[in-house]
């Protein structure tokens, strides 16, 4: 055994470095390749792109709009999520698990689906406008939100409400109610209880949720591009415009570097805040109770109605549209998904995309779970300085520009031994970059929550390190692992940005087919897009129902 120990230690080190190697090859290398082409087009360093973005009033306005809309979106999201988190962490009511599953569904939907959902609900031909016009006799749609900042903020809240809800409610469920009971005895009630007791206790979770929501809204791309229109541009949208319309790679690379640097600082703060959260399963399971008073019942009902109106109503309108044609119920749009009405040889039936997405999602899940589990083990030490720096690095793919990364793949992965530009293997690899952080955030708190004395007792009874891992650690983290796998699957099913650049014409995914159908005129194409969106939502909804059944109350990080 002593002779084999150096070899085993070397193997262990190689395994632990596998996620970092994956990140270097498929994230940093493509980014560095596009930066090299953009910032040194003639072989010498050219920083004129930075000069332009720091001296131009236009780019300064773009940055401040990006910052301002992200700040507003974050404030609205956190403000609405705090009472919802209180309801989910303190009260038990019928349909609670299902409601949490449906509330999380918007987070993994591609932008094209969300745009279609809000168009089906509040667009000029949406259900709400048509209903008001018929009931009140309006000659024009009374609700006009397209191409406004209001619709951008609404959709950002729609996307990120579940993120804040899960982080805050999970942390809140671990806090003992004795502190609140003592505060009430001392005379703290109403707003004083919230301001002096509850909000200070929630400060780590509130800050972590705020930073993460800010990151997601700061890097917003599809929401601003599709719903905001040409009047509004975030840094991400400007990167896309500089690359695709102006082919100004120097400015695009400079904007990407500024964005990534800013996001890394925020990720560093976020991951350090997450280390302040604690796990106490007994506390999480003991504080939940039925609402007793009329005031508590009304408070629960108000939050349920908010979730239904904000998150579920747009999705329900989309589903209804998929079964409606000229005012009558029909299933023809689903039937047409497997047909080729024009008889084109190059036509790929939309239903084929469902099979492609399932294959890519399963491959992504296997790869993301394997690498995410190893990463969680690597980061599980709270005292390690290396882990503190690696944690935000592994979160960076969530904040990187999909446009820049897509072009990086095209430039970097076109020569042996990484000639993957035309290979369908590139899709699950790109999806894994986005899905792996969710696996890490699902598994990491479970590993950190294992009491050290449990492992010590197993070792004292003669268990080897492998036996400790197999019979102690793995069973204790199994729920978190399954939750992470389910997140990876659903994230892959709904991923749109990277797939749009690297997917081959003969292997489209569901979001790409929806995007193509929405870009073509005609009621039939629109109906098929609604049908495909409904199929995607159904798959994701089933996955999130599974998450809520397996997730341990009060445990879990994003």
Secondary structure per residue as TSV (DSSP state, phi and psi in degrees):
chain	resnum	aa	ss	phi	psi
A	1	X	-	360.0	-41.3
A	2	X	H	-63.8	-36.0
A	3	X	H	-68.9	-32.6
A	4	X	H	-84.4	-12.2
A	5	X	H	-62.2	-43.1
A	6	X	H	-59.0	-40.4
A	7	X	H	-66.0	-39.6
A	8	X	H	-66.5	-39.9
A	9	X	H	-64.8	-37.9
A	10	X	H	-65.3	-43.1
A	11	X	H	-62.8	-41.1
A	12	X	H	-62.1	-42.5
A	13	X	H	-63.7	-40.3
A	14	X	H	-63.8	-43.1
A	15	X	H	-62.6	-44.1
A	16	X	H	-66.9	-26.9
A	17	X	H	-85.7	-7.9
A	18	X	H	-58.0	-46.1
A	19	X	H	-62.4	-37.9
A	20	X	H	-66.8	-39.4
A	21	X	H	-63.1	-40.8
A	22	X	H	-60.9	-43.1
A	23	X	H	-65.6	-39.3
A	24	X	I	-64.8	-44.3
A	25	X	I	-74.5	-42.9
A	26	X	I	-106.2	2.5
A	27	X	I	-125.9	-60.4
A	28	X	I	-71.9	-38.7
A	29	X	H	-63.7	-47.7
A	30	X	H	-61.9	-39.0
A	31	X	H	-64.1	-44.5
A	32	X	H	-64.6	-33.0
A	33	X	H	-65.1	-46.4
A	34	X	H	-68.9	-33.5
A	35	X	H	-67.9	-38.0
A	36	X	H	-64.0	-42.4
A	37	X	H	-68.3	-35.9
A	38	X	H	-80.2	-40.8
A	39	X	H	-94.6	-9.4
A	40	X	-	-139.0	61.6
A	41	X	T	-63.7	-28.1
A	42	X	T	-107.0	14.4
A	43	X	S	90.8	-7.4
A	44	X	S	-120.2	150.3
A	45	X	-	-65.8	129.4
A	46	X	-	-129.6	108.9
A	47	X	-	-102.2	23.2
A	48	X	H	-65.2	-25.5
A	49	X	H	-62.6	-41.2
A	50	X	H	-66.3	-39.0
A	51	X	H	-60.2	-41.2
A	52	X	H	-66.9	-43.2
A	53	X	H	-75.2	-24.9
A	54	X	H	-89.7	-14.2
A	55	X	H	-109.6	-7.9
A	56	X	-	-93.1	131.9
A	57	X	H	-63.7	-34.2
A	58	X	H	-62.0	-45.8
A	59	X	H	-72.6	-30.2
A	60	X	H	-65.6	-42.1
A	61	X	H	-63.9	-37.8
A	62	X	H	-62.7	-43.5
A	63	X	H	-64.3	-45.2
A	64	X	H	-69.0	-32.9
A	65	X	H	-66.9	-42.5
A	66	X	H	-59.0	-46.4
A	67	X	H	-65.8	-44.5
A	68	X	H	-66.2	-46.4
A	69	X	H	-67.5	-32.0
A	70	X	H	-67.9	-38.9
A	71	X	H	-65.9	-45.1
A	72	X	H	-63.2	-44.7
A	73	X	H	-61.3	-41.1
A	74	X	H	-65.5	-44.8
A	75	X	H	-61.8	-44.1
A	76	X	H	-64.5	-43.0
A	77	X	H	-64.6	-48.8
A	78	X	H	-65.8	-41.0
A	79	X	H	-60.6	-38.2
A	80	X	H	-79.9	-27.7
A	81	X	H	-80.4	-26.7
A	82	X	H	-60.9	-52.2
A	83	X	H	-63.7	-34.5
A	84	X	H	-64.8	-39.4
A	85	X	H	-64.2	-37.9
A	86	X	H	-62.1	-42.4
A	87	X	H	-63.3	-46.1
A	88	X	H	-73.8	-25.6
A	89	X	H	-91.6	-18.5
A	90	X	H	-115.4	-21.4
A	91	X	E	-123.1	151.0
A	92	X	E	-113.8	132.2
A	93	X	-	-151.2	157.7
A	94	X	T	-59.6	135.7
A	95	X	T	78.9	12.0
A	96	X	H	-61.2	-47.8
A	97	X	H	-64.7	-42.2
A	98	X	H	-64.7	-39.9
A	99	X	H	-64.5	-40.2
A	100	X	H	-63.8	-39.3
A	101	X	H	-62.5	-47.4
A	102	X	H	-68.1	-33.3
A	103	X	H	-66.6	-28.5
A	104	X	H	-82.6	-18.0
A	105	X	H	-56.5	-42.7
A	106	X	G	-58.3	-27.6
A	107	X	G	-62.4	-29.9
A	108	X	G	-102.9	1.0
A	109	X	S	-79.8	139.3
A	110	X	-	-67.8	157.4
A	111	X	H	-59.5	-36.8
A	112	X	H	-62.7	-35.6
A	113	X	H	-69.0	-43.5
A	114	X	H	-64.0	-42.2
A	115	X	H	-60.3	-41.9
A	116	X	H	-65.9	-37.8
A	117	X	H	-64.0	-47.2
A	118	X	H	-70.9	-31.2
A	119	X	H	-64.9	-39.5
A	120	X	H	-68.6	-25.3
A	121	X	H	-94.4	-52.8
A	122	X	H	-122.4	11.3
A	123	X	S	-70.9	174.3
A	124	X	T	-55.9	-33.9
A	125	X	T	-106.0	17.5
A	126	X	S	-72.6	165.4
A	127	X	H	-61.4	-41.5
A	128	X	H	-67.7	-44.4
A	129	X	H	-65.9	-41.5
A	130	X	H	-64.6	-38.6
A	131	X	H	-65.4	-44.8
A	132	X	H	-66.2	-37.7
A	133	X	H	-66.2	-39.1
A	134	X	H	-75.0	-34.9
A	135	X	H	-80.2	-39.5
A	136	X	H	-104.6	-3.1
A	137	X	-	75.5	24.0
A	138	X	-	-69.1	143.0
A	139	X	S	-88.2	-16.7
A	140	X	S	-134.2	157.0
A	141	X	-	-58.7	125.2
A	142	X	S	-74.9	-23.8
A	143	X	-	-103.5	112.7
A	144	X	-	-124.5	99.7
A	145	X	-	-119.0	-6.4
A	146	X	T	-64.4	142.0
A	147	X	T	60.9	37.3
A	148	X	S	-127.2	160.0
A	149	X	H	-65.5	-30.1
A	150	X	H	-59.7	-45.3
A	151	X	H	-68.5	-32.5
A	152	X	H	-62.8	-46.3
A	153	X	H	-65.5	-41.2
A	154	X	H	-61.4	-45.5
A	155	X	H	-70.7	-33.2
A	156	X	H	-63.4	-41.4
A	157	X	H	-64.5	-41.8
A	158	X	H	-55.6	-43.0
A	159	X	H	-72.0	-43.0
A	160	X	H	-104.6	-2.6
A	161	X	H	-56.7	-44.4
A	162	X	H	-66.6	-32.4
A	163	X	H	-61.1	-52.1
A	164	X	H	-64.7	-40.2
A	165	X	H	-60.4	-44.7
A	166	X	H	-68.9	-44.4
A	167	X	H	-64.0	-48.1
A	168	X	H	-70.2	-43.7
A	169	X	H	-67.6	-36.5
A	170	X	H	-64.3	-42.6
A	171	X	H	-68.4	-42.5
A	172	X	H	-63.3	-36.7
A	173	X	H	-65.2	-19.6
A	174	X	T	-90.1	-4.7
A	175	X	S	-89.9	134.3
A	176	X	-	-68.3	139.5
A	177	X	T	-77.6	-9.0
A	178	X	H	-63.6	-31.8
A	179	X	H	-63.7	-45.3
A	180	X	H	-64.9	-39.9
A	181	X	H	-63.2	-40.4
A	182	X	H	-65.8	-38.1
A	183	X	H	-65.5	-38.2
A	184	X	H	-65.3	-40.0
A	185	X	H	-60.7	-33.8
A	186	X	T	-86.2	3.5
A	187	X	T	102.7	7.8
A	188	X	-	-85.7	117.2
A	189	X	-	-140.0	162.3
A	190	X	T	59.8	-131.4
A	191	X	H	-67.8	-28.6
A	192	X	H	-65.3	-37.2
A	193	X	H	-64.4	-40.9
A	194	X	I	-68.4	-47.8
A	195	X	I	-72.8	-38.6
A	196	X	I	-96.7	-18.2
A	197	X	I	-122.4	-60.9
A	198	X	I	-67.1	-52.0
A	199	X	H	-63.6	-41.6
A	200	X	H	-61.4	-37.2
A	201	X	H	-66.0	-31.9
A	202	X	T	-87.6	0.8
A	203	X	H	-51.8	-46.8
A	204	X	H	-60.6	-42.5
A	205	X	H	-69.6	-39.4
A	206	X	H	-63.7	-43.6
A	207	X	H	-66.0	-42.7
A	208	X	H	-63.4	-45.2
A	209	X	H	-64.8	-40.7
A	210	X	H	-62.9	-43.1
A	211	X	H	-65.2	-43.0
A	212	X	H	-67.1	-42.6
A	213	X	H	-64.5	-40.1
A	214	X	H	-60.6	-41.6
A	215	X	H	-61.0	-46.9
A	216	X	H	-65.3	-37.5
A	217	X	H	-82.0	-29.5
A	218	X	H	-64.5	-38.1
A	219	X	T	-93.6	17.5
A	220	X	-	-60.0	134.9
A	221	X	-	-124.5	-67.0
A	222	X	H	-64.5	-38.8
A	223	X	I	-60.1	-47.4
A	224	X	I	-71.7	-40.3
A	225	X	I	-66.9	-45.0
A	226	X	I	-86.6	-45.8
A	227	X	I	-91.4	-32.0
A	228	X	I	-78.9	-35.5
A	229	X	-	83.0	-173.6
A	230	X	T	-69.1	-14.9
A	231	X	T	-68.3	-27.8
A	232	X	-	-118.1	143.9
A	233	X	-	-150.2	121.4
A	234	X	-	-87.4	174.9
A	235	X	H	-58.5	-41.0
A	236	X	H	-63.0	-43.7
A	237	X	H	-64.5	-38.4
A	238	X	H	-67.2	-36.2
A	239	X	H	-59.7	-45.9
A	240	X	H	-60.7	-43.8
A	241	X	H	-66.9	-40.5
A	242	X	H	-65.5	-34.3
A	243	X	H	-80.4	-50.0
A	244	X	H	-86.0	-35.3
A	245	X	T	-95.9	-44.1
A	246	X	S	-101.8	-14.8
A	247	X	-	50.9	42.0
A	248	X	-	-100.4	83.1
A	249	X	H	-69.7	-26.7
A	250	X	H	-66.4	-47.2
A	251	X	H	-67.2	-40.7
A	252	X	H	-61.6	-42.7
A	253	X	H	-66.1	-40.6
A	254	X	H	-62.5	-44.2
A	255	X	H	-62.7	-39.8
A	256	X	H	-64.5	-43.6
A	257	X	H	-64.1	-41.2
A	258	X	H	-62.6	-43.9
A	259	X	H	-65.2	-45.3
A	260	X	H	-64.1	-41.8
A	261	X	H	-61.7	-44.1
A	262	X	H	-64.0	-41.5
A	263	X	H	-67.9	-34.7
A	264	X	H	-63.9	-40.3
A	265	X	H	-62.0	-43.9
A	266	X	H	-66.5	-39.5
A	267	X	H	-63.5	-37.5
A	268	X	H	-62.7	-45.2
A	269	X	H	-64.6	-42.7
A	270	X	H	-61.8	-49.1
A	271	X	H	-66.2	-32.0
A	272	X	H	-71.3	-34.3
A	273	X	H	-66.2	-35.8
A	274	X	H	-64.4	-26.3
A	275	X	T	-70.0	-15.0
A	276	X	T	-83.6	-10.2
A	277	X	-	-76.7	149.9
A	278	X	-	-122.3	162.1
A	279	X	-	-122.5	120.0
A	280	X	-	-139.8	93.0
A	281	X	H	-62.5	-36.5
A	282	X	H	-63.9	-43.9
A	283	X	H	-63.9	-41.3
A	284	X	H	-63.4	-33.2
A	285	X	H	-89.7	-14.6
A	286	X	H	-96.3	-17.0
A	287	X	S	-87.8	-16.4
A	288	X	-	-77.2	132.5
A	289	X	E	-149.4	168.6
A	290	X	E	-74.5	142.3
A	291	X	-	-64.0	132.5
A	292	X	-	-102.2	-46.8
A	293	X	S	-90.9	166.1
A	294	X	H	-62.3	-39.1
A	295	X	H	-62.3	-41.9
A	296	X	H	-66.3	-40.1
A	297	X	H	-64.4	-40.8
A	298	X	H	-66.3	-37.7
A	299	X	H	-64.2	-44.4
A	300	X	H	-64.0	-45.6
A	301	X	H	-62.7	-40.1
A	302	X	H	-62.4	-41.4
A	303	X	H	-70.5	-35.5
A	304	X	H	-64.1	-43.5
A	305	X	H	-62.7	-40.7
A	306	X	H	-59.6	-46.1
A	307	X	H	-63.5	-41.3
A	308	X	I	-63.9	-46.4
A	309	X	I	-70.3	-41.7
A	310	X	I	-79.2	-41.1
A	311	X	I	-107.0	-38.2
A	312	X	I	-92.0	-35.4
A	313	X	H	-58.3	-45.6
A	314	X	H	-60.7	-38.9
A	315	X	H	-69.5	-37.6
A	316	X	H	-65.3	-38.0
A	317	X	H	-63.7	-38.3
A	318	X	H	-64.0	-44.5
A	319	X	H	-61.8	-43.1
A	320	X	H	-62.6	-39.9
A	321	X	H	-62.0	-34.2
A	322	X	H	-68.3	-18.9
A	323	X	T	-108.8	13.2
A	324	X	E	-123.2	133.3
A	325	X	E	-142.6	117.7
A	326	X	T	54.6	40.5
A	327	X	T	82.3	0.5
A	328	X	E	-119.9	150.5
A	329	X	E	-74.6	138.4
A	330	X	-	-156.6	159.1
A	331	X	-	-115.0	15.4
A	332	X	H	-64.4	-32.7
A	333	X	H	-66.4	-32.9
A	334	X	H	-72.6	-36.9
A	335	X	H	-65.3	-37.6
A	336	X	G	-71.8	-12.6
A	337	X	G	-64.2	-23.9
A	338	X	G	-103.6	8.4
A	339	X	-	-106.6	162.8
A	340	X	-	-126.4	82.4
A	341	X	T	-62.9	-29.3
A	342	X	T	-93.4	-6.3
A	343	X	-	67.1	27.3
A	344	X	-	-74.8	137.6
A	345	X	T	-69.0	-32.2
A	346	X	T	-85.6	-1.0
A	347	X	-	-72.3	135.4
A	348	X	-	-113.1	114.1
A	349	X	-	-56.1	136.7
A	350	X	H	-55.0	-32.2
A	351	X	H	-66.3	-24.6
A	352	X	H	-63.8	-30.9
A	353	X	H	-63.7	-28.7
A	354	X	H	-63.4	-45.1
A	355	X	H	-63.9	-42.1
A	356	X	H	-59.6	-46.4
A	357	X	H	-63.0	-39.4
A	358	X	H	-64.7	-42.6
A	359	X	H	-64.2	-47.3
A	360	X	H	-62.8	-39.9
A	361	X	H	-66.7	-40.0
A	362	X	H	-66.2	-42.3
A	363	X	H	-64.4	-41.7
A	364	X	H	-61.6	-43.1
A	365	X	H	-60.6	-46.6
A	366	X	H	-61.3	-44.3
A	367	X	H	-71.8	-42.6
A	368	X	H	-67.6	-38.5
A	369	X	H	-66.2	-44.1
A	370	X	H	-61.5	-51.9
A	371	X	H	-70.6	-36.9
A	372	X	H	-66.1	-38.5
A	373	X	H	-64.6	-45.1
A	374	X	H	-62.5	-40.9
A	375	X	H	-63.0	-42.3
A	376	X	H	-62.0	-40.0
A	377	X	H	-63.7	-41.6
A	378	X	H	-63.6	-34.6
A	379	X	H	-95.1	0.2
A	380	X	-	-70.6	-19.7
A	381	X	-	-76.1	118.0
A	382	X	S	-72.9	-25.2
A	383	X	S	-91.4	-13.4
A	384	X	-	-72.5	126.3
A	385	X	H	-67.5	-36.3
A	386	X	H	-61.3	-42.6
A	387	X	H	-63.1	-36.6
A	388	X	H	-65.0	-32.3
A	389	X	H	-85.6	-33.1
A	390	X	H	-72.3	-31.5
A	391	X	H	-56.8	-53.2
A	392	X	H	-66.6	-27.2
A	393	X	H	-65.0	-40.5
A	394	X	H	-71.2	-16.2
A	395	X	H	-88.8	-12.5
A	396	X	G	-57.8	-35.3
A	397	X	G	-55.7	-26.0
A	398	X	G	-69.4	-22.6
A	399	X	T	-107.8	-4.5
A	400	X	S	-78.2	154.6
A	401	X	-	-71.7	122.4
A	402	X	H	-64.5	-32.5
A	403	X	H	-64.8	-49.9
A	404	X	H	-63.1	-43.5
A	405	X	H	-64.6	-39.0
A	406	X	H	-62.2	-44.6
A	407	X	H	-69.1	-31.6
A	408	X	H	-62.3	-39.3
A	409	X	H	-62.1	-42.3
A	410	X	H	-63.7	-39.0
A	411	X	H	-79.9	-42.8
A	412	X	H	-86.1	-33.7
A	413	X	S	-103.0	49.1
A	414	X	S	-123.6	11.6
A	415	X	S	-133.8	147.6
A	416	X	T	-60.0	147.5
A	417	X	T	-88.1	7.2
A	418	X	-	-113.3	47.6
A	419	X	-	-84.2	78.2
A	420	X	-	-115.1	6.0
A	421	X	T	-60.1	-36.7
A	422	X	T	-102.0	10.7
A	423	X	-	-96.6	138.0
A	424	X	T	-66.7	-13.9
A	425	X	H	-62.3	-25.1
A	426	X	H	-65.8	-28.5
A	427	X	H	-65.4	-54.1
A	428	X	H	-63.7	-28.8
A	429	X	H	-64.8	-44.2
A	430	X	H	-66.7	-39.7
A	431	X	H	-64.4	-34.6
A	432	X	H	-63.4	-35.6
A	433	X	H	-58.1	-38.8
A	434	X	H	-81.8	-34.5
A	435	X	H	-81.1	-30.7
A	436	X	H	-58.6	-40.9
A	437	X	H	-58.8	-32.1
A	438	X	H	-69.9	-36.0
A	439	X	H	-65.8	-44.4
A	440	X	H	-60.3	-45.6
A	441	X	H	-70.1	-21.3
A	442	X	H	-83.2	-34.8
A	443	X	H	-90.9	-34.7
A	444	X	H	-56.2	-46.6
A	445	X	H	-64.9	-29.4
A	446	X	H	-67.7	-41.3
A	447	X	H	-67.6	-43.5
A	448	X	H	-66.3	-23.2
A	449	X	T	-84.8	-4.0
A	450	X	S	-73.8	121.6
A	451	X	-	-63.4	132.9
A	452	X	H	-60.2	-31.2
A	453	X	H	-67.7	-23.1
A	454	X	H	-67.5	-47.0
A	455	X	H	-65.0	-40.3
A	456	X	H	-61.7	-39.6
A	457	X	H	-64.6	-39.1
A	458	X	H	-65.8	-40.5
A	459	X	H	-67.0	-38.1
A	460	X	H	-66.1	-21.9
A	461	X	T	-90.1	5.9
A	462	X	T	98.5	10.2
A	463	X	-	-75.2	136.7
A	464	X	-	-77.4	164.8
A	465	X	H	-54.5	-39.8
A	466	X	H	-65.2	-41.6
A	467	X	H	-66.6	-37.2
A	468	X	H	-61.7	-43.8
A	469	X	I	-66.4	-43.4
A	470	X	I	-71.5	-40.9
A	471	X	I	-104.1	-13.1
A	472	X	I	-113.3	-62.1
A	473	X	I	-67.0	-51.3
A	474	X	H	-59.7	-45.5
A	475	X	H	-61.9	-34.6
A	476	X	H	-73.9	-26.3
A	477	X	H	-103.5	5.5
A	478	X	H	-60.7	-40.6
A	479	X	H	-63.4	-46.2
A	480	X	H	-61.6	-34.9
A	481	X	H	-66.9	-42.0
A	482	X	H	-67.7	-39.7
A	483	X	H	-61.4	-44.7
A	484	X	H	-61.8	-39.9
A	485	X	H	-63.4	-40.1
A	486	X	H	-67.8	-40.9
A	487	X	H	-60.6	-44.6
A	488	X	H	-59.6	-41.5
A	489	X	H	-63.2	-48.5
A	490	X	H	-69.7	-36.8
A	491	X	H	-62.4	-41.3
A	492	X	H	-65.6	-40.4
A	493	X	H	-61.6	-36.1
A	494	X	H	-99.0	-0.7
A	495	X	-	-66.1	133.4
A	496	X	-	-125.8	-45.5
A	497	X	H	-58.1	-53.8
A	498	X	H	-69.7	-39.5
A	499	X	H	-61.9	-33.4
A	500	X	H	-60.8	-29.4
A	501	X	H	-91.4	-30.1
A	502	X	H	-114.0	-10.1
A	503	X	-	-72.2	140.0
A	504	X	-	-78.8	153.8
A	505	X	T	-59.7	-30.6
A	506	X	T	-89.5	-3.2
A	507	X	S	-130.3	59.7
A	508	X	-	-74.2	156.2
A	509	X	-	-100.8	172.6
A	510	X	H	-58.6	-50.3
A	511	X	H	-58.8	-36.1
A	512	X	H	-67.1	-41.1
A	513	X	H	-64.0	-41.1
A	514	X	H	-60.7	-43.6
A	515	X	H	-61.4	-42.2
A	516	X	H	-65.9	-42.7
A	517	X	H	-66.4	-40.0
A	518	X	H	-68.4	-24.6
A	519	X	T	-83.3	-2.0
A	520	X	S	-108.5	142.4
A	521	X	-	-73.4	162.1
A	522	X	S	110.2	144.0
A	523	X	H	-67.7	-30.4
A	524	X	H	-66.9	-45.9
A	525	X	H	-63.0	-40.0
A	526	X	H	-63.5	-42.7
A	527	X	H	-64.5	-39.8
A	528	X	H	-65.0	-37.7
A	529	X	H	-61.9	-40.9
A	530	X	H	-64.2	-39.4
A	531	X	H	-65.9	-44.4
A	532	X	H	-62.9	-39.5
A	533	X	H	-63.4	-39.0
A	534	X	H	-65.2	-40.9
A	535	X	H	-61.7	-44.7
A	536	X	H	-62.0	-42.9
A	537	X	H	-63.9	-38.7
A	538	X	H	-63.4	-43.7
A	539	X	H	-63.2	-45.2
A	540	X	H	-66.8	-37.4
A	541	X	H	-63.8	-42.6
A	542	X	H	-61.1	-39.8
A	543	X	H	-63.8	-42.2
A	544	X	H	-74.3	-28.6
A	545	X	H	-62.4	-40.9
A	546	X	H	-62.9	-40.3
A	547	X	H	-59.6	-45.7
A	548	X	H	-67.9	-28.3
A	549	X	H	-74.6	-30.0
A	550	X	H	-97.5	-22.8
A	551	X	S	-68.4	133.3
A	552	X	-	-78.4	132.7
A	553	X	T	-57.4	131.1
A	554	X	T	81.6	2.8
A	555	X	-	-120.5	134.8
A	556	X	-	139.0	139.0
A	557	X	-	-127.8	154.8
A	558	X	-	-96.2	360.0
